[in-house]
Amino acid sequence: MAEQSFDTRRMVRDQERRVSAATAIGLNAVRPLLQFQVALLRLWADSIEAFAHKYEKGSGAEVEQQEQQQRAA
C-alpha cells in the first residue's frame, strides 16, 4: 500500500515536470515572435506620432496664413 502511494506521488511529480518543461520550451519558442511584434508596434506608434506632429505643425501654419489673409482683407 505504501509502495503504491509513493509511485502515485512520483508519477504526479514526473508529469508536473514534463508539463513545466513543455511550457518553458513553448514560451522560449514564442518569445522572439512576441519581441518582433512589440518592435513593429513601437515603429507603428512612432510613425503615427510623427505624422500627428507634422499634421499639427502643418495645420497651425495654415491657421496662421488664414488669419493673416483675413487681416489683410
N, C-alpha and C positions, 0 to 999 in steps of 0.2 A: 504494500500500500504506500509506504513512504517512498519507495522507488518510483512509483507512478507519478506522484505529485512532483517529485524532483524533475522527472522527464517532462512533465507538462510545463513547469516553470522554465526549463531550459529551452523548450520548443518555442514558447511565447517570447522569450528573450531573443532567441535567434531570429524570429520573424520580425521583431521590432528593429533589430539591427539591419536586416535586409531592407526593410521599408525606409529607414533613415538613410541608408546608403543610396538607395534608388532616388530618394528625394534630393539628396545632395548632388548626385550626378545630374539630375534633371535641372536643378537650379543653376548649376555650373554651365550647363549647355545653353540655357536661356539667357544668362547674364549678358553675353556680348550683343545679342539681339536687342535686349532692353536698352543697353547703353547706346546702341546705334539709333534707336527710336528717340531716345532722350536728346541725343545730339541733333537729330533732324528737327525735333520740336523746338529746340533752342534756336536753331538757324531760322526757322519759320517765324518764331516770335521776334527775333532781332530784325528780320526784314519787314515785318508788319510794323514794328516800332519805328524803323527808319522811314517807311512810307508815310506813317502818320505824322512824323516830324516834318517831312518835306511838304506834306499836304497843308499842315498848319502854317508853315513858313510861307508857302505859296498863297494860301487864302488870305493871310494877313497882308501880304503885299498887294493883292487885288483889292482888298477893302480900302487900303490907303490910297490907291490910284483912283478908286471911285470917289472917295472923299475929296481928293484934290480936283477931280473933274467937276464935282458939284460946286466947290468953292469958286472955281474959275468961271463957271457959267452964270 
